[in-house]
Amino acid sequence: MTGSVIHGGWGFPPLLTFVVPNRLCTNYTTFNKPNFKPFGQQKSAPLTISCLSDKALTTSCLSDKAVTTAASDHNYGNKQVISVTPRIYDYLLTNVREPTILRELREETATMRGSQMQVSPDQAQLLAMLVQILGAKRCIEVGVYTGYSSLAVALVLPDSGILVACERDNNSLEVAKKYYERAGVSHKVDARHGLAVDTLNSMLENGEGCSYDFAFVDAEKRMYQEYFELLLKLVRPGGVIVIDNVLWHGKVADPLVDDKKTESIRSFNRALMDDMRVSISMIPVGDGMTICHKR
Ligand SMILES: C[S@@+](CC[C@H](N)C(=O)[O-])C[C@H]1O[C@@H](n2cnc3c(N)ncnc32)[C@H](O)[C@@H]1O
């Protein structure tokens, strides 16, 4: 199974192993099979659960039926926080309204190299909803791949809207363009092949500063701070920038992990905490996303 697996190791023997839900997790393993069943018709994946433990948390991992993590620290009011098991995530996916064209794109992408990079249907649904709530007309995506998240956004943009879609890999961008065409949204997507930093800089040189409503970042992790600074210039006050993979398969929370990508996302997350140019909300959807609202 692809996905992040965290083993317990906090003072008691690991009874179980909990598979951290992210876009690499069970459903994507299922999706990667050409004949996967639609959401809600999948058999539950065999479940291994590991009880995580640290100072602030007590975890009750009884079975897949009831897995909750309760903060025992008074500062968190003993709040019960759900740990999403494969079964719960399957259930969540049965409650995602995925347009047929997105499902078809997901199925085609599942046969391709790098399919685990695609955002999950629940993430795409959230991005689309943010765009709708904002009433966004001008959007940017950094990191298109085969176009799942960009298509989800383009589908909800008004006819006069535009999404600048930045991608360095032409092969995957061609797949995305095919689906924009099939979905009847190509007139709303300005697909830019090349390095995203170059595209964003050229947009600024073109006088497009503060003219965008929404941006989504899902590309090179070590460039996050640079993308963010450029997007802050391109997005208007009141606009939204969403950053993907901020939990980085849970590695950011593991002090023993110090590879360059993890360190770089950690330092980006730290910098965002102190960045008063935006209000922020980090949410554990997919591989973790931070929603930044420009002040
Ligand atoms: C995680 S995938 C994007 C997934 C996409 N949002 C989706 O839902 O399918 C990241 C993409 O960013 C692209 N990428 C990485 N670095 C880039 C760069 N410097 N400029 C443009 N695209 C880049 C990669 O080629 C890859 O297709």
Ligand as a Chemical Component Dictionary entry (heavy atoms), coordinates in Angstrom:
data_LIG
# 
_chem_comp.id                   LIG 
_chem_comp.type                 NON-POLYMER 
_chem_comp.pdbx_formal_charge   0 
_chem_comp.three_letter_code    LIG 
# 
loop_
_chem_comp_atom.comp_id 
_chem_comp_atom.atom_id 
_chem_comp_atom.alt_atom_id 
_chem_comp_atom.type_symbol 
_chem_comp_atom.charge 
_chem_comp_atom.model_Cartn_x 
_chem_comp_atom.model_Cartn_y 
_chem_comp_atom.model_Cartn_z 
_chem_comp_atom.pdbx_ordinal 
LIG C1  C1  C 0  1.609  17.539 -7.074  1  
LIG S1  S1  S 1  1.614  17.787 -8.798  2  
LIG C2  C2  C 0  0.210  18.767 -9.075  3  
LIG C3  C3  C 0  -1.064 18.006 -8.953  4  
LIG C4  C4  C 0  -2.274 18.752 -9.453  5  
LIG N1  N1  N 0  -2.550 19.893 -8.627  6  
LIG C5  C5  C 0  -3.469 17.826 -9.549  7  
LIG O1  O1  O 0  -4.427 17.980 -8.819  8  
LIG O2  O2  O -1 -3.420 16.886 -10.356 9  
LIG C6  C6  C 0  2.948  18.908 -8.989  10 
LIG C7  C7  C 0  3.189  19.366 -10.404 11 
LIG O3  O3  O 0  4.022  20.502 -10.322 12 
LIG C8  C8  C 0  4.870  20.505 -11.428 13 
LIG N2  N2  N 0  6.022  21.338 -11.096 14 
LIG C9  C9  C 0  7.021  21.063 -10.221 15 
LIG N3  N3  N 0  7.900  22.079 -10.183 16 
LIG C10 C10 C 0  7.448  23.007 -11.058 17 
LIG C11 C11 C 0  7.920  24.266 -11.457 18 
LIG N4  N4  N 0  9.048  24.757 -10.945 19 
LIG N5  N5  N 0  7.214  24.970 -12.352 20 
LIG C12 C12 C 0  6.062  24.461 -12.878 21 
LIG N6  N6  N 0  5.555  23.265 -12.532 22 
LIG C13 C13 C 0  6.235  22.544 -11.632 23 
LIG C14 C14 C 0  5.227  19.039 -11.636 24 
LIG O4  O4  O 0  5.636  18.801 -12.966 25 
LIG C15 C15 C 0  3.919  18.369 -11.276 26 
LIG O5  O5  O 0  3.161  18.092 -12.429 27 
# 
loop_
_chem_comp_bond.comp_id 
_chem_comp_bond.atom_id_1 
_chem_comp_bond.atom_id_2 
_chem_comp_bond.value_order 
_chem_comp_bond.pdbx_ordinal 
LIG C1  S1  SING 1  
LIG S1  C2  SING 2  
LIG S1  C6  SING 3  
LIG C2  C3  SING 4  
LIG C3  C4  SING 5  
LIG C4  N1  SING 6  
LIG C4  C5  SING 7  
LIG C5  O1  DOUB 8  
LIG C5  O2  SING 9  
LIG C6  C7  SING 10 
LIG C7  O3  SING 11 
LIG C7  C15 SING 12 
LIG O3  C8  SING 13 
LIG C8  N2  SING 14 
LIG C8  C14 SING 15 
LIG N2  C9  SING 16 
LIG N2  C13 SING 17 
LIG C9  N3  DOUB 18 
LIG N3  C10 SING 19 
LIG C10 C11 SING 20 
LIG C10 C13 DOUB 21 
LIG C11 N4  SING 22 
LIG C11 N5  DOUB 23 
LIG N5  C12 SING 24 
LIG C12 N6  DOUB 25 
LIG N6  C13 SING 26 
LIG C14 O4  SING 27 
LIG C14 C15 SING 28 
LIG C15 O5  SING 29 
# 
